Amino acid sequence: AQKITQTQPGMFVQEKEAVTLDCTYDTSDPSYGLFWYKQPSSGEMIFLIYQGSYDQQNATEGRYSLNFQKARKSANLVISASQLGDSAMYFCAMREAHNDMRFGAGTRLTVKP
Amino acid sequence: DVKVTQSSRYLVKRTGEKVFLECVQDMDHENMFWYRQDPGLGLRLIYFSYDVKMKEKGDIPEGYSVSREKKERFSLILESASTNQTSMYLCASLVGQGMNTEAFFGQGTRLTVV
């Protein structure tokens, strides 16, 4: 069964606007971590932000914030003030208490000037 | 800087060949992973290893095997390559727990099976 679901294959946003990339997950483990990665066209995987299942507050890192709704099992990434350099693939990932890490299908974000 | 190095950036193999994809990390990381990345499917976990000689199947292990004889090296083996194994293969090593988790990725190997 798919553990990480990203329902938006592609998203467009106007430069300087905010955008939300959706991620829902499925786990019965009370302890888990959620991650977002950016993959530009160069192919490297860039870590953006982390949210732990026990964290009381939503994670923020600069222009990135994570809208964590535990009861709904969603961990949406919010990018504020989009820049042209934000155009990339974005992956949501989850690591449960055991050691593996699984990823969603990704969302291709295009920032329009 | 931690480095994860995959032996080849591009590889072309024939159907039926045995293919070895090598991954080496230069830190003492216990956890190593092999993923394949396909458009619309994201990164799918093939196998992972949490210690030398230990391996666990991921979501799509069929047609693949792995070897971890030394901590720094995690090899992915395609026993008999098929055209549906044409893909981008990413190796990663993982260290830490919780918010201290760091994943380091190799540059990827684009495998074409003809």
Backbone of each chain as ProteinMPNN parsed JSONL, in Angstrom:
{"seq_chain_A": "AQKITQTQPGMFVQEKEAVTLDCTYDTSDPSYGLFWYKQPSSGEMIFLIYQGSYDQQNATEGRYSLNFQKARKSANLVISASQLGDSAMYFCAMREAHNDMRFGAGTRLTVKP", "coords_chain_A": {"N_chain_A": [[0.846, -1.192, 0.0], [0.44, 2.25, -0.742], [2.379, 4.499, 1.031], [2.988, 7.132, 1.17], [1.429, 9.863, -0.239], [1.231, 12.007, -2.895], [-0.755, 14.135, -4.439], [-0.7, 15.93, -6.478], [0.512, 16.106, -9.531], [1.646, 18.166, -10.999], [2.274, 21.633, -10.491], [1.559, 25.115, -10.806], [2.805, 28.349, -10.142], [2.693, 31.827, -9.588], [5.46, 34.011, -9.715], [6.631, 35.288, -6.624], [4.307, 34.703, -5.296], [2.611, 32.626, -2.841], [2.703, 29.042, -2.408], [1.181, 25.842, -1.975], [2.111, 22.568, -1.465], [0.817, 19.376, -1.556], [0.755, 16.619, 0.757], [-0.003, 13.483, 1.924], [0.008, 10.839, 4.331], [0.478, 7.46, 5.481], [0.477, 5.597, 8.31], [0.863, 3.386, 11.098], [2.505, 3.626, 13.083], [3.458, 5.295, 16.013], [5.64, 6.908, 16.172], [7.349, 8.832, 13.976], [8.95, 10.44, 11.203], [8.73, 13.225, 9.004], [9.643, 14.418, 5.839], [10.715, 16.865, 3.469], [11.962, 17.104, 0.206], [13.822, 18.729, -2.366], [14.245, 18.485, -5.827], [16.095, 19.696, -8.23], [16.533, 20.306, -11.8], [19.071, 19.394, -12.193], [19.277, 17.061, -10.791], [20.193, 16.485, -8.213], [19.369, 15.764, -4.774], [17.866, 17.781, -2.482], [17.638, 18.527, 0.838], [14.91, 19.97, 2.555], [13.105, 20.432, 4.784], [12.003, 19.276, 8.004], [9.687, 17.368, 9.948], [8.747, 16.112, 13.024], [6.798, 13.448, 14.455], [6.035, 13.908, 17.05], [6.39, 16.543, 17.408], [5.268, 19.641, 18.552], [4.886, 22.034, 17.312], [4.523, 23.487, 14.044], [6.992, 22.937, 11.567], [9.448, 25.263, 10.418], [11.521, 26.717, 7.911], [13.174, 29.207, 6.85], [11.821, 30.327, 3.875], [10.244, 28.134, 3.717], [7.645, 26.242, 5.087], [5.944, 23.836, 7.086], [2.835, 22.502, 7.031], [1.469, 20.797, 9.324], [-0.826, 18.391, 9.993], [-1.773, 16.286, 12.129], [-3.898, 14.541, 12.834], [-5.248, 14.32, 10.463], [-3.324, 13.198, 8.991], [-1.605, 14.633, 7.298], [0.932, 16.534, 5.666], [1.68, 19.168, 4.501], [3.655, 21.142, 2.321], [4.535, 24.494, 2.433], [5.493, 27.068, 0.411], [6.642, 30.232, 0.585], [6.513, 33.443, -1.072], [7.41, 32.788, -3.813], [10.161, 31.929, -5.929], [11.922, 32.071, -9.074], [13.894, 30.152, -9.06], [12.804, 28.181, -7.525], [11.523, 26.383, -9.086], [11.15, 23.038, -9.661], [11.255, 19.47, -8.915], [9.417, 18.232, -6.174], [9.595, 16.281, -3.319], [7.893, 14.424, -0.9], [8.622, 12.658, 2.061], [8.754, 9.873, 4.328], [9.894, 8.605, 7.4], [9.671, 5.861, 9.367], [9.677, 4.251, 12.64], [11.36, 2.032, 12.36], [14.1, 1.455, 10.077], [13.803, 2.396, 7.418], [13.193, 4.697, 4.641], [10.642, 6.228, 2.906], [9.283, 7.537, -0.148], [7.081, 9.911, -1.772], [5.28, 10.29, -4.922], [5.966, 12.682, -5.981], [5.86, 16.202, -6.858], [5.796, 18.38, -9.547], [6.887, 21.559, -9.572], [6.333, 24.621, -11.105], [7.47, 27.838, -11.469], [6.188, 30.812, -12.516], [7.223, 33.708, -14.32]], "CA_chain_A": [[0.0, 0.0, 0.0], [1.198, 3.49, -0.819], [2.462, 5.11, 2.34], [3.087, 8.577, 0.963], [0.643, 10.243, -1.399], [1.275, 13.389, -3.37], [-1.821, 14.06, -5.44], [-0.52, 16.978, -7.497], [1.677, 15.815, -10.372], [2.261, 19.413, -11.403], [1.679, 22.857, -9.952], [2.103, 26.369, -11.312], [2.622, 29.478, -9.218], [3.276, 33.088, -10.065], [6.583, 34.501, -8.904], [6.336, 36.077, -5.419], [3.127, 34.188, -4.613], [2.817, 31.431, -2.019], [2.151, 27.811, -2.987], [1.109, 24.707, -1.054], [2.253, 21.244, -2.082], [0.124, 18.457, -0.652], [1.331, 15.316, 1.086], [-0.652, 12.703, 2.982], [0.809, 9.655, 4.634], [-0.244, 6.388, 6.156], [1.305, 4.817, 9.217], [0.279, 3.063, 12.399], [3.601, 3.831, 14.024], [3.287, 6.604, 16.656], [6.874, 7.684, 16.035], [7.778, 8.91, 12.584], [9.42, 11.751, 10.758], [8.312, 13.606, 7.663], [10.688, 15.208, 5.186], [10.518, 17.358, 2.115], [13.182, 17.275, -0.584], [13.711, 19.402, -3.664], [15.138, 17.925, -6.839], [16.13, 20.521, -9.437], [16.792, 19.556, -13.036], [20.408, 18.793, -12.099], [19.111, 15.72, -10.259], [20.55, 16.306, -6.797], [18.267, 15.798, -3.817], [18.177, 18.819, -1.499], [16.763, 18.482, 2.002], [14.298, 21.262, 2.821], [12.457, 20.652, 6.07], [11.671, 18.052, 8.739], [8.667, 17.459, 11.005], [8.62, 14.893, 13.804], [5.403, 13.171, 14.817], [5.75, 14.423, 18.379], [6.616, 17.994, 17.447], [4.03, 20.378, 18.817], [4.755, 23.175, 16.409], [4.857, 23.261, 12.647], [8.379, 23.275, 11.247], [9.7, 26.338, 9.451], [12.915, 26.908, 7.511], [13.189, 30.28, 5.873], [10.562, 30.475, 3.123], [9.528, 26.864, 3.738], [6.979, 25.839, 6.32], [5.24, 22.578, 6.937], [1.519, 22.533, 7.653], [1.348, 19.432, 9.854], [-2.114, 18.092, 10.6], [-1.524, 14.898, 12.51], [-5.134, 13.742, 12.806], [-5.58, 14.102, 9.051], [-2.141, 12.58, 8.392], [-1.125, 15.419, 6.171], [2.156, 17.306, 5.928], [1.799, 19.968, 3.296], [4.754, 22.102, 2.263], [4.157, 25.827, 1.98], [6.617, 27.906, -0.017], [6.183, 31.626, 0.492], [7.284, 34.341, -1.954], [8.086, 31.887, -4.763], [11.213, 32.465, -6.801], [12.104, 31.252, -10.273], [14.745, 29.023, -8.694], [12.03, 27.149, -6.825], [11.017, 25.422, -10.064], [11.835, 21.763, -9.405], [10.413, 18.408, -8.358], [9.389, 18.226, -4.72], [9.217, 14.972, -2.797], [7.588, 14.218, 0.51], [9.128, 11.355, 2.484], [8.461, 9.508, 5.719], [10.718, 7.583, 8.026], [9.038, 5.316, 10.563], [10.618, 3.924, 13.708], [12.415, 1.219, 11.799], [15.102, 2.317, 9.484], [13.698, 2.781, 6.016], [12.611, 5.979, 4.285], [9.863, 6.085, 1.675], [8.985, 8.8, -0.805], [5.904, 10.019, -2.613], [5.504, 10.337, -6.365], [6.542, 13.974, -6.328], [5.099, 17.273, -7.514], [6.665, 19.282, -10.314], [6.48, 22.955, -9.4], [6.845, 25.589, -12.075], [7.241, 29.216, -11.057], [6.067, 31.652, -13.725], [7.646, 35.101, -14.068]], "C_chain_A": [[0.886, 1.249, 0.0], [1.203, 4.151, 0.546], [2.489, 6.626, 2.251], [2.348, 8.93, -0.311], [0.799, 11.724, -1.687], [0.346, 13.435, -4.571], [-1.665, 15.055, -6.579], [0.697, 16.649, -8.359], [2.415, 17.09, -10.774], [1.515, 20.595, -10.816], [2.358, 24.052, -10.607], [1.857, 27.447, -10.264], [3.292, 30.698, -9.835], [4.415, 33.481, -9.127], [6.065, 35.428, -7.812], [5.059, 35.626, -4.705], [3.521, 33.002, -3.738], [2.168, 30.229, -2.705], [2.187, 26.707, -1.938], [1.175, 23.416, -1.846], [1.733, 20.208, -1.088], [0.89, 17.153, -0.438], [0.474, 14.678, 2.17], [0.118, 11.41, 3.153], [-0.033, 8.66, 5.413], [0.735, 5.616, 7.029], [0.524, 4.509, 10.477], [1.322, 3.224, 13.503], [3.427, 5.196, 14.688], [4.498, 7.513, 16.475], [7.334, 7.665, 14.584], [8.251, 10.318, 12.293], [9.012, 11.989, 9.324], [9.326, 14.586, 7.096], [10.169, 15.736, 3.851], [11.876, 17.571, 1.47], [12.836, 17.98, -1.881], [14.696, 18.755, -4.609], [15.099, 18.827, -8.078], [16.498, 19.67, -10.646], [18.178, 18.913, -13.037], [20.371, 17.399, -11.475], [19.484, 15.538, -8.795], [19.312, 16.404, -5.915], [18.667, 16.756, -2.697], [17.156, 18.738, -0.369], [16.218, 19.883, 2.295], [13.862, 21.428, 4.27], [12.047, 19.316, 6.67], [10.581, 18.35, 9.774], [8.59, 16.12, 11.716], [7.188, 14.699, 14.269], [5.043, 13.718, 16.185], [5.955, 15.934, 18.497], [5.287, 18.724, 17.606], [3.799, 21.499, 17.828], [5.103, 22.775, 14.982], [6.286, 23.722, 12.375], [8.426, 24.433, 10.258], [11.199, 26.404, 9.184], [12.921, 27.984, 6.429], [11.844, 30.439, 5.192], [9.725, 29.206, 3.11], [8.86, 26.675, 5.101], [6.175, 24.582, 6.034], [3.933, 22.687, 7.71], [1.179, 21.101, 8.071], [0.005, 19.278, 10.541], [-2.127, 16.597, 10.898], [-2.766, 14.026, 12.386], [-5.536, 13.417, 11.371], [-4.45, 13.408, 8.307], [-1.738, 13.328, 7.118], [0.049, 16.292, 6.6], [2.458, 18.143, 4.687], [2.948, 20.962, 3.41], [4.228, 23.426, 1.718], [5.436, 26.584, 1.638], [6.082, 29.323, -0.172], [7.071, 32.394, -0.492], [8.1, 33.545, -2.97], [9.083, 32.635, -5.638], [11.364, 31.529, -7.998], [12.945, 30.011, -9.971], [14.038, 27.937, -7.909], [11.449, 26.121, -7.789], [11.822, 24.135, -9.961], [10.785, 20.703, -9.102], [10.522, 18.469, -6.839], [8.844, 16.887, -4.241], [8.973, 15.044, -1.295], [8.078, 12.82, 0.875], [8.8, 11.122, 3.95], [9.439, 8.434, 6.174], [10.013, 7.131, 9.303], [10.113, 4.858, 11.558], [11.702, 2.951, 13.253], [13.164, 2.054, 10.771], [14.867, 2.833, 8.073], [13.084, 4.166, 5.837], [11.898, 5.807, 2.946], [9.402, 7.444, 1.169], [7.652, 8.736, -1.541], [6.295, 10.129, -4.074], [6.069, 11.668, -6.832], [5.558, 14.921, -6.974], [6.083, 18.156, -8.259], [6.113, 20.694, -10.198], [7.145, 23.814, -10.463], [6.472, 26.986, -11.606], [7.265, 30.085, -12.308], [6.47, 33.092, -13.406], [6.483, 36.077, -14.25]], "O_chain_A": [[1.931, 1.294, 0.65], [0.149, 4.341, 1.151], [2.052, 7.315, 3.173], [2.618, 8.349, -1.361], [0.535, 12.576, -0.839], [0.634, 12.834, -5.606], [-2.428, 15.016, -7.545], [1.824, 16.903, -7.932], [3.641, 17.104, -10.879], [0.294, 20.569, -10.661], [3.547, 24.022, -10.921], [0.829, 27.451, -9.588], [4.317, 30.598, -10.509], [4.335, 33.302, -7.912], [5.176, 36.248, -8.045], [4.759, 36.119, -3.617], [4.612, 32.448, -3.871], [1.218, 30.372, -3.474], [3.102, 26.642, -1.117], [0.398, 23.197, -2.775], [2.154, 20.171, 0.068], [1.576, 16.658, -1.333], [0.254, 15.278, 3.222], [0.794, 10.945, 2.235], [-1.103, 8.983, 5.929], [1.708, 5.05, 6.531], [-0.361, 5.264, 10.877], [1.055, 2.992, 14.682], [3.26, 6.186, 13.976], [4.397, 8.733, 16.607], [7.666, 6.613, 14.038], [7.982, 11.257, 13.044], [8.956, 11.057, 8.522], [9.806, 15.475, 7.8], [9.31, 15.135, 3.206], [12.8, 18.123, 2.068], [11.735, 17.855, -2.417], [15.844, 18.502, -4.246], [14.174, 18.731, -8.884], [16.742, 18.469, -10.527], [18.428, 17.984, -13.805], [21.327, 16.635, -11.613], [19.123, 14.526, -8.194], [18.329, 17.051, -6.275], [19.69, 16.559, -2.043], [15.954, 18.867, -0.598], [16.965, 20.862, 2.284], [14.193, 22.421, 4.917], [11.778, 18.352, 5.953], [10.551, 19.418, 10.385], [8.388, 15.092, 11.07], [6.451, 15.667, 14.455], [3.87, 13.97, 16.459], [5.723, 16.524, 19.553], [4.32, 18.458, 16.893], [2.66, 21.87, 17.542], [5.877, 21.845, 14.751], [6.731, 24.753, 12.88], [7.569, 24.565, 9.384], [12.026, 26.187, 10.07], [12.702, 27.703, 5.25], [10.833, 30.661, 5.858], [8.623, 29.192, 2.56], [9.47, 26.929, 6.139], [5.783, 24.31, 4.899], [3.939, 22.939, 8.915], [0.673, 20.308, 7.277], [-0.277, 19.942, 11.539], [-2.447, 15.769, 10.044], [-2.693, 12.902, 11.89], [-6.102, 12.357, 11.104], [-4.591, 13.067, 7.133], [-1.561, 12.75, 6.045], [0.137, 16.725, 7.748], [3.381, 17.847, 3.93], [3.177, 21.547, 4.469], [3.566, 23.471, 0.682], [6.338, 26.72, 2.464], [5.177, 29.574, -0.967], [8.228, 32.037, -0.712], [9.329, 33.619, -2.986], [8.882, 33.786, -6.024], [10.986, 30.358, -7.944], [12.731, 28.95, -10.556], [14.615, 26.88, -7.654], [10.935, 25.091, -7.353], [13.038, 24.142, -10.153], [9.59, 20.99, -9.039], [11.594, 18.726, -6.293], [7.794, 16.422, -4.684], [9.741, 15.64, -0.54], [7.958, 11.895, 0.071], [8.597, 12.068, 4.712], [9.761, 7.497, 5.443], [9.787, 7.932, 10.211], [11.307, 5.06, 11.334], [12.841, 3.037, 13.711], [12.884, 3.243, 10.616], [15.658, 3.635, 7.577], [12.523, 4.733, 6.776], [12.475, 5.307, 1.98], [9.163, 8.371, 1.944], [7.162, 7.661, -1.885], [7.473, 10.072, -4.426], [6.589, 11.774, -7.942], [4.558, 14.506, -7.56], [7.072, 18.623, -7.694], [5.013, 20.986, -10.667], [8.354, 23.741, -10.686], [5.3, 27.281, -11.374], [8.24, 30.09, -13.059], [6.108, 33.63, -12.36], [6.657, 37.283, -14.079]]}, "seq_chain_B": "DVKVTQSSRYLVKRTGEKVFLECVQDMDHENMFWYRQDPGLGLRLIYFSYDVKMKEKGDIPEGYSVSREKKERFSLILESASTNQTSMYLCASLVGQGMNTEAFFGQGTRLTVV", "coords_chain_B": {"N_chain_B": [[32.762, 16.908, 4.013], [30.142, 14.621, 3.655], [30.171, 11.978, 1.354], [28.429, 10.295, -1.166], [28.932, 7.987, -3.521], [28.194, 6.89, -6.708], [28.952, 4.33, -8.976], [28.67, 4.646, -11.754], [27.475, 7.129, -14.024], [25.937, 6.983, -16.298], [24.641, 4.147, -17.962], [24.519, 1.514, -20.256], [23.0, -1.454, -21.0], [22.543, -4.838, -22.144], [19.567, -6.79, -22.656], [19.072, -9.428, -20.416], [21.636, -9.452, -19.421], [23.786, -9.556, -16.549], [23.838, -7.106, -14.128], [25.693, -4.793, -12.283], [25.364, -2.329, -9.9], [27.146, 0.025, -8.206], [27.632, 1.47, -4.989], [29.157, 3.731, -2.861], [29.891, 5.003, 0.313], [31.526, 7.528, 2.225], [31.536, 7.826, 4.934], [30.811, 6.513, 8.197], [28.255, 5.287, 7.948], [25.406, 3.438, 8.848], [22.977, 2.837, 7.632], [21.865, 2.178, 4.419], [20.485, 2.69, 1.147], [18.693, 1.67, -1.784], [17.022, 3.136, -4.436], [14.67, 3.376, -7.133], [13.911, 5.753, -9.604], [11.215, 6.913, -11.323], [9.335, 8.721, -13.765], [6.407, 10.205, -12.524], [6.097, 8.269, -10.624], [7.792, 8.682, -8.57], [10.308, 8.147, -6.053], [11.03, 4.875, -5.546], [11.417, 2.38, -3.148], [13.83, -0.097, -3.308], [15.655, -1.937, -2.045], [17.015, -1.992, 1.265], [19.644, -1.553, 3.684], [20.729, -2.046, 6.957], [23.011, -2.65, 8.197], [26.226, -4.244, 7.943], [26.086, -7.051, 5.854], [23.402, -7.254, 6.346], [20.126, -7.039, 5.068], [17.12, -5.691, 3.744], [14.02, -6.127, 2.143], [12.517, -3.73, 0.03], [9.866, -1.96, -1.453], [9.75, -2.82, -4.097], [11.327, -5.274, -4.79], [11.598, -7.287, -6.678], [13.41, -8.952, -9.139], [15.766, -7.857, -8.464], [18.761, -7.931, -6.472], [20.863, -7.513, -3.563], [24.025, -6.58, -2.114], [25.997, -6.364, 0.76], [28.865, -6.315, 1.864], [30.832, -4.849, 3.027], [30.843, -2.042, 5.206], [30.88, 0.43, 3.939], [30.055, 0.033, 1.343], [27.438, -0.642, -0.877], [25.83, -2.704, -2.943], [23.821, -2.977, -5.834], [22.198, -5.453, -7.622], [21.215, -6.526, -10.754], [19.858, -9.329, -11.716], [19.178, -10.488, -14.188], [18.982, -8.462, -16.588], [16.211, -6.521, -17.676], [14.089, -4.815, -20.051], [12.186, -3.319, -18.696], [13.494, -2.489, -16.498], [14.856, -0.277, -17.099], [15.756, 2.814, -15.965], [16.232, 5.528, -13.572], [18.559, 5.141, -11.05], [18.966, 5.574, -7.647], [21.172, 5.879, -4.977], [21.358, 6.021, -1.434], [22.562, 7.134, 1.73], [21.931, 7.046, 5.222], [21.824, 8.774, 8.255], [21.563, 9.164, 11.807], [18.722, 10.069, 13.919], [15.266, 10.928, 14.1], [14.84, 14.438, 14.171], [17.427, 14.84, 13.656], [18.058, 13.315, 11.544], [19.812, 12.697, 8.616], [19.949, 12.439, 5.174], [21.902, 11.303, 2.554], [22.503, 11.548, -0.811], [23.534, 9.764, -3.726], [24.73, 10.633, -7.042], [23.181, 9.451, -8.867], [22.385, 6.829, -11.201], [21.766, 6.46, -14.493], [20.224, 3.988, -16.028], [19.973, 2.178, -18.975], [18.332, -0.397, -20.559], [18.675, -2.412, -23.274]], "CA_chain_B": [[31.439, 16.611, 3.465], [29.837, 13.217, 3.365], [29.984, 11.732, -0.067], [27.901, 9.026, -1.637], [29.384, 7.923, -4.907], [27.718, 5.77, -7.517], [30.066, 4.005, -9.865], [28.464, 5.127, -13.122], [26.397, 8.105, -14.208], [25.112, 6.427, -17.368], [24.981, 2.75, -18.241], [23.656, 0.854, -21.245], [23.207, -2.905, -20.921], [21.654, -5.646, -22.986], [18.611, -7.676, -21.986], [19.628, -10.701, -19.977], [22.935, -9.274, -18.767], [23.836, -9.321, -15.099], [24.299, -5.725, -13.985], [26.079, -4.4, -10.934], [25.429, -0.896, -9.611], [27.89, 0.135, -6.961], [27.449, 2.69, -4.206], [30.124, 3.804, -1.772], [29.818, 6.212, 1.134], [32.823, 7.688, 2.875], [31.374, 7.956, 6.383], [30.529, 5.238, 8.847], [26.808, 5.192, 8.044], [24.895, 2.076, 8.882], [21.805, 2.648, 6.774], [22.021, 2.513, 3.001], [19.248, 2.438, 0.422], [18.61, 1.778, -3.233], [15.73, 3.531, -4.971], [14.594, 3.714, -8.536], [13.076, 6.925, -9.816], [10.531, 6.93, -12.62], [8.378, 9.835, -13.844], [5.053, 9.932, -12.04], [6.105, 7.255, -9.556], [8.67, 9.13, -7.506], [11.378, 7.233, -5.675], [10.496, 3.65, -4.954], [12.469, 1.687, -2.406], [14.092, -1.447, -3.816], [16.24, -2.646, -0.91], [17.856, -1.208, 2.15], [20.518, -2.323, 4.565], [21.012, -1.279, 8.175], [24.313, -3.042, 8.733], [26.948, -5.166, 7.068], [25.457, -8.344, 5.592], [21.967, -7.205, 6.608], [19.365, -6.424, 3.989], [15.67, -5.776, 3.862], [13.319, -5.795, 0.908], [11.677, -2.552, 0.009], [8.558, -2.148, -2.075], [9.843, -3.415, -5.436], [12.593, -6.004, -4.852], [11.607, -8.351, -7.689], [14.374, -8.769, -10.218], [16.968, -7.237, -7.912], [19.334, -8.402, -5.216], [21.841, -6.561, -3.053], [25.144, -7.142, -1.369], [26.655, -5.403, 1.659], [29.966, -7.051, 2.506], [31.554, -3.863, 3.828], [29.923, -0.998, 5.647], [30.865, 1.586, 3.044], [29.66, -0.322, -0.021], [26.134, -1.298, -1.006], [25.718, -2.989, -4.375], [22.53, -3.421, -6.368], [22.451, -6.407, -8.697], [20.113, -6.943, -11.611], [20.281, -10.685, -12.043], [19.015, -10.654, -15.632], [18.38, -7.159, -16.894], [15.087, -6.474, -18.612], [13.842, -3.44, -20.502], [11.392, -2.576, -17.707], [14.381, -1.997, -15.449], [15.401, 1.002, -17.54], [15.334, 3.773, -14.954], [17.273, 6.209, -12.803], [18.765, 4.464, -9.765], [19.566, 6.451, -6.653], [21.64, 5.289, -3.735], [21.381, 6.994, -0.346], [22.908, 6.664, 3.076], [21.124, 7.758, 6.207], [22.429, 8.767, 9.589], [20.822, 9.913, 12.807], [17.34, 9.745, 14.22], [14.382, 12.079, 14.299], [15.179, 15.669, 13.468], [18.835, 14.777, 13.28], [18.224, 12.445, 10.39], [20.342, 13.278, 7.383], [20.055, 11.5, 4.058], [22.854, 11.757, 1.553], [22.214, 10.843, -2.053], [24.482, 9.745, -4.82], [24.352, 11.458, -8.197], [22.243, 8.693, -9.689], [22.832, 6.085, -12.382], [20.695, 6.269, -15.474], [20.431, 2.69, -16.682], [19.144, 1.841, -20.132], [18.452, -1.799, -20.951], [18.211, -2.501, -24.677]], "C_chain_B": [[31.282, 15.115, 3.24], [29.626, 13.051, 1.881], [29.405, 10.342, -0.281], [28.181, 8.979, -3.122], [28.827, 6.677, -5.573], [28.696, 5.588, -8.663], [29.894, 4.554, -11.271], [27.344, 6.153, -13.15], [25.401, 7.594, -15.261], [25.605, 5.016, -17.671], [23.999, 2.221, -19.276], [24.003, -0.625, -21.228], [22.195, -3.619, -21.816], [20.736, -6.495, -22.121], [19.28, -8.999, -21.654], [20.982, -10.593, -19.293], [22.772, -9.165, -17.258], [24.491, -7.958, -14.898], [24.579, -5.43, -12.516], [26.104, -2.87, -10.851], [26.056, -0.751, -8.237], [27.648, 1.493, -6.301], [28.41, 2.653, -3.031], [29.916, 5.104, -1.011], [31.078, 6.293, 2.002], [32.714, 8.02, 4.362], [30.946, 6.605, 6.93], [29.017, 5.022, 9.013], [26.349, 3.75, 8.01], [23.806, 1.839, 7.839], [22.087, 3.087, 5.342], [20.823, 1.984, 2.237], [19.494, 2.444, -1.087], [17.169, 2.09, -3.618], [15.821, 3.54, -6.5], [13.588, 4.847, -8.699], [12.525, 6.904, -11.223], [9.511, 8.065, -12.624], [6.986, 9.403, -13.386], [4.982, 8.928, -10.907], [7.017, 7.646, -8.406], [9.821, 8.168, -7.282], [10.749, 6.023, -5.003], [11.645, 2.847, -4.358], [12.616, 0.257, -2.909], [14.577, -2.338, -2.662], [16.89, -1.63, 0.005], [18.629, -2.129, 3.074], [20.828, -1.464, 5.78], [22.297, -1.73, 8.852], [24.963, -3.983, 7.729], [26.23, -6.514, 7.044], [23.963, -8.371, 5.926], [21.276, -6.51, 5.452], [17.884, -6.645, 4.227], [15.054, -5.418, 2.519], [12.524, -4.513, 1.093], [10.359, -2.884, -0.664], [8.609, -2.875, -3.421], [11.134, -4.221, -5.583], [12.7, -7.01, -5.998], [12.57, -8.0, -8.821], [15.689, -8.163, -9.763], [17.477, -8.049, -6.726], [20.381, -7.374, -4.803], [22.938, -7.307, -2.31], [25.742, -6.038, -0.509], [27.7, -6.175, 2.455], [30.805, -6.131, 3.381], [30.618, -2.699, 4.113], [29.796, 0.116, 4.607], [30.289, 1.275, 1.664], [28.353, -1.1, -0.043], [25.871, -1.466, -2.501], [24.316, -3.464, -4.717], [22.821, -4.296, -7.586], [21.161, -6.693, -9.445], [20.51, -8.295, -12.177], [20.219, -10.956, -13.547], [18.242, -9.434, -16.123], [17.249, -7.286, -17.92], [14.787, -5.018, -18.945], [13.02, -2.644, -19.487], [12.209, -2.156, -16.492], [15.165, -0.767, -15.906], [14.868, 2.09, -16.63], [16.539, 4.553, -14.441], [17.353, 5.513, -11.453], [19.527, 5.397, -8.833], [19.948, 5.652, -5.422], [21.638, 6.382, -2.671], [21.929, 6.328, 0.908], [22.255, 7.596, 4.083], [21.814, 7.657, 7.548], [21.523, 9.55, 10.522], [19.403, 9.44, 12.971], [16.545, 11.033, 14.349], [14.84, 13.285, 13.513], [16.65, 15.72, 13.095], [19.108, 13.834, 12.113], [18.797, 13.246, 9.224], [20.45, 12.175, 6.341], [20.986, 12.102, 3.02], [22.67, 10.894, 0.31], [23.41, 10.854, -2.992], [23.936, 10.535, -5.995], [23.396, 10.728, -9.13], [22.935, 7.97, -10.84], [21.64, 5.912, -13.304], [21.006, 5.024, -16.279], [19.446, 2.532, -17.83], [19.398, 0.389, -20.496], [17.852, -1.946, -22.358], [18.061, -3.958, -25.107]], "O_chain_B": [[32.169, 14.445, 2.71], [28.984, 13.876, 1.232], [29.828, 9.361, 0.33], [27.721, 9.83, -3.884], [28.97, 5.563, -5.07], [29.197, 6.552, -9.241], [30.883, 4.896, -11.92], [26.381, 6.057, -12.389], [24.189, 7.756, -15.122], [26.802, 4.73, -17.642], [22.794, 2.456, -19.181], [25.159, -1.003, -21.42], [21.153, -3.076, -22.182], [21.082, -6.869, -21.0], [19.957, -9.605, -22.484], [21.429, -11.544, -18.652], [21.732, -8.73, -16.764], [25.566, -7.692, -15.434], [23.797, -5.779, -11.632], [26.783, -2.207, -11.635], [25.584, -1.312, -7.249], [27.483, 2.514, -6.969], [28.472, 1.668, -2.295], [29.782, 6.171, -1.609], [31.617, 5.281, 2.448], [33.691, 8.445, 4.978], [30.745, 5.66, 6.168], [28.556, 4.625, 10.083], [26.853, 2.944, 7.228], [23.731, 0.767, 7.239], [22.496, 4.221, 5.092], [20.22, 0.978, 2.611], [20.382, 3.132, -1.589], [16.23, 1.415, -3.196], [16.899, 3.691, -7.076], [12.558, 4.892, -8.026], [13.277, 6.881, -12.197], [8.89, 8.342, -11.598], [6.465, 8.372, -13.811], [3.928, 8.751, -10.295], [7.006, 6.99, -7.364], [10.253, 7.466, -8.196], [10.026, 6.147, -4.014], [12.692, 2.663, -4.978], [11.65, -0.505, -2.933], [13.969, -3.364, -2.357], [17.269, -0.54, -0.425], [18.316, -3.31, 3.223], [21.154, -0.284, 5.644], [22.638, -1.261, 9.938], [24.323, -4.453, 6.789], [25.824, -7.04, 8.081], [23.327, -9.417, 5.798], [21.774, -5.518, 4.92], [17.46, -7.637, 4.82], [15.521, -4.505, 1.838], [11.946, -4.252, 2.148], [9.804, -3.964, -0.464], [7.62, -3.479, -3.837], [11.964, -3.883, -6.427], [13.784, -7.531, -6.26], [12.54, -6.901, -9.375], [16.61, -7.975, -10.559], [16.717, -8.759, -6.067], [20.742, -6.486, -5.575], [22.803, -8.473, -1.937], [25.968, -4.922, -0.978], [27.447, -6.626, 3.572], [31.415, -6.572, 4.356], [29.707, -2.417, 3.335], [28.716, 0.676, 4.424], [30.058, 2.2, 0.885], [28.185, -2.085, 0.676], [25.709, -0.485, -3.228], [23.709, -4.247, -3.986], [23.594, -3.919, -8.467], [20.148, -7.057, -8.848], [21.401, -8.386, -13.021], [21.117, -11.587, -14.104], [17.013, -9.393, -16.075], [17.332, -8.048, -18.884], [15.18, -4.108, -18.216], [13.144, -1.421, -19.421], [11.682, -1.54, -15.566], [16.032, -0.274, -15.184], [13.655, 2.274, -16.53], [17.684, 4.291, -14.807], [16.335, 5.318, -10.788], [20.581, 5.933, -9.179], [19.164, 4.86, -4.898], [21.891, 7.546, -2.981], [21.778, 5.124, 1.114], [22.057, 8.782, 3.82], [22.32, 6.602, 7.93], [20.815, 10.467, 10.107], [18.936, 8.542, 12.271], [17.091, 12.09, 14.667], [15.188, 13.18, 12.336], [17.063, 16.563, 12.298], [20.259, 13.594, 11.75], [18.317, 14.332, 8.899], [20.987, 11.102, 6.614], [20.862, 13.273, 2.66], [22.682, 9.665, 0.381], [24.183, 11.811, -3.044], [22.816, 11.043, -5.948], [22.864, 11.318, -10.071], [23.936, 8.442, -11.378], [20.637, 5.298, -12.941], [21.922, 5.005, -17.101], [18.242, 2.729, -17.668], [20.541, -0.012, -20.715], [16.682, -1.641, -22.588], [17.683, -4.229, -26.247]]}, "name": "protein", "num_of_chains": 2, "seq": "AQKITQTQPGMFVQEKEAVTLDCTYDTSDPSYGLFWYKQPSSGEMIFLIYQGSYDQQNATEGRYSLNFQKARKSANLVISASQLGDSAMYFCAMREAHNDMRFGAGTRLTVKPDVKVTQSSRYLVKRTGEKVFLECVQDMDHENMFWYRQDPGLGLRLIYFSYDVKMKEKGDIPEGYSVSREKKERFSLILESASTNQTSMYLCASLVGQGMNTEAFFGQGTRLTVV"}
